[in-house]
Amino acid sequence: MLFEETKLTLLAAGGTAENLLSQINNLYVKEIHSEEKALIKAISELHNLRKIDFVKIMSNIDKKTCRSNFFTILRVFVEVLPSLNAKTEDVLNCLAHLKQQADGDLSFFEVHGAFERFCSMEAHRPKAGVEYILTQSELNLYAPFLSNSILAYDTDNVADAIKITKTLIANSNEAVRTQAYFILGKLGFDESQDVQIWEILRESILSEHDSGCCASILRAILLFGEKAPSRWIEIEDLIIKLDEKNSPEVLYEISKLISFQNLDLPESVLNVLVKQLAKVSPEHVGIINNIDHLLVRLINRGLHPLTEELLESIISVGVNFKTLDYFSRILLTKHQKFSNHIITKWFLDGNAMLCRNVLNLIESAADEGVNLKAEEFLLDNEEKKIFVSRKAVGWLFTQPTATANFILSVSKTASTTTILELENILYDPLLISYPGELKPFFQSCIETKFQKNLCQRLLEKLEKHHMDLEKISGLNELKSPSENLTAYWKEFSKSMQNAHEEASKKSFISKIAATQRILYGNSSIYYQHQLDGKKVRQEAQMHTFSNSTEMPRLNTLDPVSLEYFLISCRCEAMNNEINP
C-alpha cells in the first residue's frame, strides 16, 4: 500500500523537476524514521516505465538554486542508480555533472560504488563505459569512472579487464594511467593471471615518470602483494626502484597507506617503506601529519626499534617534535618507559637537534606535568650519569620540575661522589633559580621517601641561603637609590604599555570586539536595545582570571654566568669523544 501511495505522490509532484526533487527529499527524510521503505523502489519503477527520467533530472540539478538538500537527493540517487534502466553514456554525463556540483565533497565517493554496481547489472555496460569515457574532451573529469567500469567485469571476464587495463596504461593522459594502476591493485585474479599482472606492474615501475602515477603504482603493488604473498620479496626490490624517483607524491602515498590502511604487510616490507619516509622534508606538512599517526601506530604495536629509527631519521632532516603533537601526547601518557629510553639515549648522544627536540617534547605536555625519568640500563657508569644530568639542566632548564625529577632518578643508582655532583647542579642553578616551583616538589619527594636524604639537604641549603640573604638585606650599601628605582619602574611600565599596545594591534579580538575601559568596581555596565527602541541598563559581574610563571632568579642576578653554564652543559661531549 505504501509503495503505491509513494508512486502516486511522486507522479503528482512530477509537473516540474524542482517539485519532484522537493517531494523526494521530504519522503526520504520521512522514511529515515520509518521501518517501511518504498521510495527507492518507486523511483526505480517510475523511471524504468518512462514516467519520469530521473537520470535527466539529476543531470540538470543545480546545487545553488535547488530548494531541496542537494546531498540528500544525491544519497537517493546513489541508492537507486544500480536498478535504473539507462544508457551508460547518459549516466556518465550525469555523474560528471554531479561531480562538479559536489565540488570535492567526500560524500560523492559513494557515487563511484553505485556506478560500479550499475555497470555490473548488464554485461555490455563496462566496455561501453570505458569506450565512452575515452572519447571525452574533458577526460580528467570522466577518467575517475574508468576503474568503476572495469572493476564491474564479472570473474569470468577478468582476462578482458586486464587487456583493457593494459591499453589504458599506454594512454598519454596521467589521470587515465592512474586509474589503470588502481585497477590492477583491485582486480581479483587466479594463479594464471598472477604473472600477467605482475609483469605489467614491474614494467610500469621502470617506464612511468609521472609522480602521481608512481604513487598509484605503489598502492597497486601493495594490494597485489596481499593477494599474491609469494611476491613480497620481489615487491621489496620494486619499492626500492620506485623510491629512486624521489617523489613527494610517492612518499605521501607510503605515509597514508601504512598509517591508515589495514594492510597485511610483512615486517621486512614495512621496514623498507618506513625507511623511505626518512627523505621527508619539513615543508611536506601532509606527509608529516601522516607520519605523526604512523608513529602512534608503530609504538602501539610494540615496534619500538622501528619507531625510534623513524623518529630519529625525520628529526635529523629538520622535522620538529612540535609538529608531532598526537605522537607526543601518546608517548608521554601511555608509553613513558619508551619516552624515558629515547630521552636518555638522546642526552647521551649529545646531538643538539635531538636534545632540542627533547625540550620540544617536554614543553608540549608542560601543562599536564611530565614524570621524566632516566633509563638506568643505558647509564652503566658514573661518567654517563653526570653527563646526562648536565645535559638535562642545559636543555630543560626552563622545565625545572621535569629536570629535577630526571636527575633524582639518575641519583638512585649513583655513587656517593656522583650524588654530591648531582646535588650541586640541582641546587645551583636549578633550586636557586626556581625556589617557588622546586621547594614544594622536593617536599613531596621527602613525603614519598623518594631520594629523601638528598632532597632534605637541598632544602636545608636553600633555607641557609635565604637566611644569609636576610642578614645582609638591611645593608644600605646594597640598596639602590630611590631615584634609580623610580626611574627603573617608570621606564619598565612605559615599555610594557608600548608592548601591550603593539600586540593589541595584531590581535584578532580587536576586530570582533570593542575595547571598554573600567575605571572602578568589579562589574561592567552595558545597555541592551529592545524592539521598541528603549535601552535597558544591564550589569555583568566580572570574574578574575590569572596565570603566573616563575622567572629564573639567576637570570636576573647573574645572567652571564648562568648562560655560560647552560651553554657549556649543552655543548660538552663525553671524555672519550672528539668534541668538534
JOWOZI-V79090 format. One record per residue. N is the residue number from 0. NEAR is the number of other ideal C-beta (glycine too) atoms within 8 Angstrom. Layout:
n:N near:NEAR
n:N near:NEAR
This chain:
n:0 near:4
n:1 near:7
n:2 near:9
n:3 near:7
n:4 near:9
n:5 near:12
n:6 near:11
n:7 near:8
n:8 near:10
n:9 near:16
n:10 near:10
n:11 near:6
n:12 near:10
n:13 near:10
n:14 near:5
n:15 near:6
n:16 near:8
n:17 near:9
n:18 near:10
n:19 near:14
n:20 near:14
n:21 near:11
n:22 near:11
n:23 near:14
n:24 near:12
n:25 near:8
n:26 near:12
n:27 near:12
n:28 near:8
n:29 near:8
n:30 near:11
n:31 near:6
n:32 near:4
n:33 near:7
n:34 near:3
n:35 near:6
n:36 near:8
n:37 near:11
n:38 near:12
n:39 near:11
n:40 near:10
n:41 near:12
n:42 near:14
n:43 near:11
n:44 near:9
n:45 near:13
n:46 near:16
n:47 near:9
n:48 near:6
n:49 near:6
n:50 near:7
n:51 near:12
n:52 near:7
n:53 near:12
n:54 near:12
n:55 near:9
n:56 near:12
n:57 near:12
n:58 near:10
n:59 near:8
n:60 near:14
n:61 near:7
n:62 near:9
n:63 near:4
n:64 near:5
n:65 near:11
n:66 near:6
n:67 near:11
n:68 near:6
n:69 near:11
n:70 near:9
n:71 near:11
n:72 near:15
n:73 near:13
n:74 near:11
n:75 near:13
n:76 near:13
n:77 near:11
n:78 near:8
n:79 near:13
n:80 near:13
n:81 near:8
n:82 near:9
n:83 near:13
n:84 near:4
n:85 near:8
n:86 near:5
n:87 near:11
n:88 near:8
n:89 near:11
n:90 near:14
n:91 near:13
n:92 near:9
n:93 near:12
n:94 near:11
n:95 near:11
n:96 near:12
n:97 near:14
n:98 near:11
n:99 near:8
n:100 near:10
n:101 near:13
n:102 near:6
n:103 near:5
n:104 near:7
n:105 near:5
n:106 near:9
n:107 near:12
n:108 near:7
n:109 near:9
n:110 near:14
n:111 near:12
n:112 near:10
n:113 near:13
n:114 near:14
n:115 near:12
n:116 near:11
n:117 near:13
n:118 near:14
n:119 near:9
n:120 near:8
n:121 near:5
n:122 near:6
n:123 near:6
n:124 near:14
n:125 near:14
n:126 near:10
n:127 near:10
n:128 near:16
n:129 near:13
n:130 near:8
n:131 near:11
n:132 near:14
n:133 near:9
n:134 near:5
n:135 near:9
n:136 near:3
n:137 near:7
n:138 near:12
n:139 near:7
n:140 near:9
n:141 near:12
n:142 near:13
n:143 near:9
n:144 near:13
n:145 near:16
n:146 near:12
n:147 near:13
n:148 near:16
n:149 near:14
n:150 near:11
n:151 near:13
n:152 near:9
n:153 near:6
n:154 near:5
n:155 near:4
n:156 near:9
n:157 near:13
n:158 near:7
n:159 near:9
n:160 near:14
n:161 near:14
n:162 near:8
n:163 near:11
n:164 near:14
n:165 near:10
n:166 near:8
n:167 near:14
n:168 near:11
n:169 near:5
n:170 near:10
n:171 near:2
n:172 near:9
n:173 near:8
n:174 near:10
n:175 near:13
n:176 near:15
n:177 near:12
n:178 near:13
n:179 near:14
n:180 near:16
n:181 near:12
n:182 near:15
n:183 near:13
n:184 near:12
n:185 near:8
n:186 near:13
n:187 near:5
n:188 near:9
n:189 near:6
n:190 near:4
n:191 near:6
n:192 near:11
n:193 near:11
n:194 near:7
n:195 near:9
n:196 near:13
n:197 near:12
n:198 near:8
n:199 near:13
n:200 near:15
n:201 near:10
n:202 near:8
n:203 near:11
n:204 near:13
n:205 near:7
n:206 near:6
n:207 near:10
n:208 near:6
n:209 near:8
n:210 near:10
n:211 near:9
n:212 near:13
n:213 near:16
n:214 near:13
n:215 near:13
n:216 near:14
n:217 near:14
n:218 near:13
n:219 near:13
n:220 near:15
n:221 near:14
n:222 near:11
n:223 near:15
n:224 near:13
n:225 near:9
n:226 near:7
n:227 near:9
n:228 near:6
n:229 near:4
n:230 near:11
n:231 near:11
n:232 near:6
n:233 near:9
n:234 near:13
n:235 near:11
n:236 near:8
n:237 near:12
n:238 near:14
n:239 near:9
n:240 near:9
n:241 near:13
n:242 near:10
n:243 near:6
n:244 near:9
n:245 near:5
n:246 near:9
n:247 near:9
n:248 near:10
n:249 near:15
n:250 near:14
n:251 near:13
n:252 near:12
n:253 near:12
n:254 near:14
n:255 near:10
n:256 near:13
n:257 near:13
n:258 near:11
n:259 near:6
n:260 near:7
n:261 near:3
n:262 near:9
n:263 near:4
n:264 near:10
n:265 near:6
n:266 near:6
n:267 near:8
n:268 near:14
n:269 near:11
n:270 near:9
n:271 near:11
n:272 near:13
n:273 near:13
n:274 near:9
n:275 near:12
n:276 near:16
n:277 near:10
n:278 near:9
n:279 near:14
n:280 near:8
n:281 near:10
n:282 near:4
n:283 near:11
n:284 near:7
n:285 near:7
n:286 near:13
n:287 near:14
n:288 near:9
n:289 near:13
n:290 near:16
n:291 near:13
n:292 near:12
n:293 near:14
n:294 near:13
n:295 near:11
n:296 near:10
n:297 near:12
n:298 near:15
n:299 near:7
n:300 near:6
n:301 near:5
n:302 near:8
n:303 near:9
n:304 near:6
n:305 near:11
n:306 near:12
n:307 near:9
n:308 near:10
n:309 near:15
n:310 near:10
n:311 near:9
n:312 near:11
n:313 near:13
n:314 near:13
n:315 near:8
n:316 near:11
n:317 near:8
n:318 near:11
n:319 near:10
n:320 near:10
n:321 near:7
n:322 near:11
n:323 near:13
n:324 near:9
n:325 near:9
n:326 near:12
n:327 near:12
n:328 near:10
n:329 near:12
n:330 near:12
n:331 near:13
n:332 near:9
n:333 near:5
n:334 near:10
n:335 near:10
n:336 near:7
n:337 near:11
n:338 near:12
n:339 near:12
n:340 near:11
n:341 near:10
n:342 near:13
n:343 near:13
n:344 near:10
n:345 near:12
n:346 near:14
n:347 near:11
n:348 near:7
n:349 near:12
n:350 near:7
n:351 near:8
n:352 near:9
n:353 near:11
n:354 near:15
n:355 near:9
n:356 near:12
n:357 near:13
n:358 near:12
n:359 near:11
n:360 near:14
n:361 near:13
n:362 near:8
n:363 near:12
n:364 near:13
n:365 near:10
n:366 near:4
n:367 near:7
n:368 near:7
n:369 near:12
n:370 near:6
n:371 near:12
n:372 near:9
n:373 near:13
n:374 near:11
n:375 near:7
n:376 near:5
n:377 near:11
n:378 near:14
n:379 near:5
n:380 near:6
n:381 near:9
n:382 near:8
n:383 near:12
n:384 near:16
n:385 near:11
n:386 near:13
n:387 near:14
n:388 near:13
n:389 near:11
n:390 near:13
n:391 near:12
n:392 near:15
n:393 near:13
n:394 near:13
n:395 near:13
n:396 near:13
n:397 near:6
n:398 near:12
n:399 near:12
n:400 near:11
n:401 near:12
n:402 near:14
n:403 near:14
n:404 near:13
n:405 near:15
n:406 near:14
n:407 near:14
n:408 near:10
n:409 near:14
n:410 near:13
n:411 near:8
n:412 near:7
n:413 near:10
n:414 near:6
n:415 near:5
n:416 near:7
n:417 near:12
n:418 near:11
n:419 near:8
n:420 near:9
n:421 near:16
n:422 near:11
n:423 near:8
n:424 near:13
n:425 near:12
n:426 near:11
n:427 near:8
n:428 near:12
n:429 near:15
n:430 near:15
n:431 near:11
n:432 near:13
n:433 near:11
n:434 near:10
n:435 near:6
n:436 near:10
n:437 near:13
n:438 near:11
n:439 near:7
n:440 near:11
n:441 near:13
n:442 near:10
n:443 near:8
n:444 near:12
n:445 near:11
n:446 near:6
n:447 near:6
n:448 near:5
n:449 near:7
n:450 near:9
n:451 near:9
n:452 near:6
n:453 near:13
n:454 near:14
n:455 near:9
n:456 near:9
n:457 near:13
n:458 near:12
n:459 near:8
n:460 near:10
n:461 near:13
n:462 near:8
n:463 near:8
n:464 near:9
n:465 near:8
n:466 near:8
n:467 near:8
n:468 near:8
n:469 near:7
n:470 near:6
n:471 near:8
n:472 near:7
n:473 near:4
n:474 near:7
n:475 near:5
n:476 near:4
n:477 near:6
n:478 near:6
n:479 near:6
n:480 near:6
n:481 near:6
n:482 near:6
n:483 near:8
n:484 near:9
n:485 near:8
n:486 near:8
n:487 near:9
n:488 near:8
n:489 near:8
n:490 near:8
n:491 near:8
n:492 near:8
n:493 near:8
n:494 near:8
n:495 near:8
n:496 near:8
n:497 near:8
n:498 near:8
n:499 near:8
n:500 near:8
n:501 near:8
n:502 near:8
n:503 near:8
n:504 near:7
n:505 near:5
n:506 near:8
n:507 near:5
n:508 near:6
n:509 near:9
n:510 near:5
n:511 near:5
n:512 near:5
n:513 near:3
n:514 near:5
n:515 near:5
n:516 near:4
n:517 near:7
n:518 near:4
n:519 near:3
n:520 near:5
n:521 near:4
n:522 near:8
n:523 near:8
n:524 near:7
n:525 near:6
n:526 near:8
n:527 near:7
n:528 near:6
n:529 near:8
n:530 near:3
n:531 near:4
n:532 near:5
n:533 near:6
n:534 near:7
n:535 near:7
n:536 near:6
n:537 near:8
n:538 near:7
n:539 near:7
n:540 near:6
n:541 near:8
n:542 near:4
n:543 near:4
n:544 near:4
n:545 near:4
n:546 near:4
n:547 near:4
n:548 near:4
n:549 near:7
n:550 near:6
n:551 near:12
n:552 near:10
n:553 near:13
n:554 near:9
n:555 near:7
n:556 near:6
n:557 near:6
n:558 near:9
n:559 near:6
n:560 near:8
n:561 near:13
n:562 near:8
n:563 near:8
n:564 near:9
n:565 near:12
n:566 near:9
n:567 near:9
n:568 near:12
n:569 near:11
n:570 near:8
n:571 near:9
n:572 near:8
n:573 near:8
n:574 near:5
n:575 near:3
n:576 near:7
n:577 near:4
n:578 near:6
n:579 near:2
